[in-house]
Amino acid sequence: MEPTKFWPMASGLYPRLARIAQKIFGAQGSEVEAERSFSVANSMYVPNRNSLDLDFLEKLMIAKESDKYI
């Protein structure tokens, strides 16, 4: 039986496990965010900025990504 069909039926018996299973099986696998992060890092880590500290680069990436939500 498929987990996505089993857990809704078994949620009465195992409510905690059912919630965990819902989170696990409900997540969509995607590489889009990882690819986007590499793209952002590549656009910031150009030859004239190759001496950037990695911590500073991380802060720049977070700032750039958070601009979308403001």
Sequence and secondary structure as in RCSB ss.txt:
>XXXX:A:sequence
MEPTKFWPMASGLYPRLARIAQKIFGAQGSEVEAERSFSVANSMYVPNRNSLDLDFLEKLMIAKESDKYI
>XXXX:A:secstr
  HHHHHHHHTTT HHHHHHHHHHHH    SHHHHHHHHHHHHHS GGGTT  HHHHHHHHHHHHHGGG 
